Amino acid sequence: MVYLLLFLSNIFMTFAWYGHLKFKHEALWKVILVSWGIAFFEYCLQVPANRYGHGQFTAAQLKIIQEVITLLVFVGFSVLCLHEPFRWNYAVSFGFIFLAVYFMFRF
């Protein structure tokens, strides 16, 4: 349940933070308001995910899980919605973050 809530919240977060890049012709104040509206739904999912997950995971573990999910969602968004290529150095960088997950849960 926690993973699903984190995944869904990150979809909203990614659209709130980066979706406006497809609408550069719109006024900045408009995309800010729309982003805030989208972010509301992100918080409606993120807060319960952290509340339910805390105890099963530490706060630091919840954060690293959230970061990995954010990266996975962001890669899909940047490739599919923004049509940006996924480069090899991104994979290496993300690999280091996955190593952080390993160390977070291993020791």
C-alpha positions in Angstrom: 0.0 0.0 0.0 2.8 2.4 0.9 4.6 1.8 -2.4 1.4 2.4 -4.4 0.7 5.6 -2.6 4.3 6.8 -3.1 4.2 5.8 -6.8 0.9 7.6 -7.4 2.0 10.7 -5.5 5.1 10.9 -7.6 3.1 10.8 -10.8 1.3 13.9 -9.6 4.5 15.5 -8.3 6.3 15.0 -11.6 3.5 16.5 -13.6 3.3 19.4 -11.1 7.0 20.1 -11.2 7.8 19.4 -14.9 4.5 19.2 -16.8 4.5 23.0 -17.4 7.6 22.7 -19.5 5.3 21.6 -22.4 3.4 24.9 -22.0 6.2 27.5 -22.1 3.8 29.8 -24.1 1.5 30.1 -21.0 2.0 32.9 -18.5 4.1 31.8 -15.5 1.5 32.7 -13.0 -1.0 30.3 -14.7 1.4 27.3 -14.7 2.2 28.1 -11.1 -1.5 27.9 -10.1 -2.0 24.7 -12.1 1.1 23.2 -10.6 -0.2 24.0 -7.1 -3.5 22.4 -7.9 -1.8 19.2 -9.1 0.6 19.2 -6.1 -2.5 19.2 -3.8 -3.3 15.7 -5.0 0.4 14.7 -4.6 0.2 15.7 -0.9 -3.1 13.8 -0.5 -1.2 10.7 -1.4 2.3 11.4 0.0 1.3 12.3 3.5 -0.7 9.1 4.1 2.1 7.1 2.5 4.6 8.5 5.0 2.2 8.1 7.9 1.3 4.5 7.1 4.9 3.6 6.2 6.5 5.1 9.3 7.0 2.3 11.7 7.4 -0.3 9.0 10.3 1.9 7.7 12.3 4.6 9.3 11.9 8.1 8.0 15.3 7.9 6.2 14.2 4.6 4.5 10.9 6.2 3.4 12.8 9.1 1.9 15.2 6.9 -0.1 12.2 4.7 -1.3 10.5 7.9 -2.4 13.6 9.1 -4.2 13.9 5.9 -6.2 10.3 6.0 -7.1 10.7 9.6 -8.1 13.6 8.7 -10.5 11.6 5.9 -12.1 8.6 8.1 -12.7 10.7 11.0 -13.9 12.6 8.8 -16.4 9.3 7.7 -17.9 7.9 11.2 -17.9 11.0 12.8 -19.5 11.2 10.2 -22.2 7.5 9.8 -23.0 6.2 13.3 -22.3 9.1 15.6 -22.8 10.7 13.4 -25.6 14.1 13.7 -24.0 16.6 10.9 -24.6 17.8 8.8 -21.7 21.6 9.0 -21.7 24.2 6.6 -20.4 25.4 9.0 -17.7 21.9 9.3 -16.3 21.9 5.5 -15.8 25.3 5.6 -14.1 24.0 8.5 -11.8 20.9 6.6 -11.0 22.9 3.5 -10.3 24.7 5.3 -7.6 21.4 6.3 -6.0 20.4 2.6 -6.1 23.6 1.8 -4.3 22.4 4.3 -1.6 19.3 2.2 -1.3 21.3 -0.9 -0.9 23.3 0.6 1.9 20.2 2.1 3.5 18.6 -1.3 3.9 21.6 -3.5 4.2 23.3 -2.1 7.3 
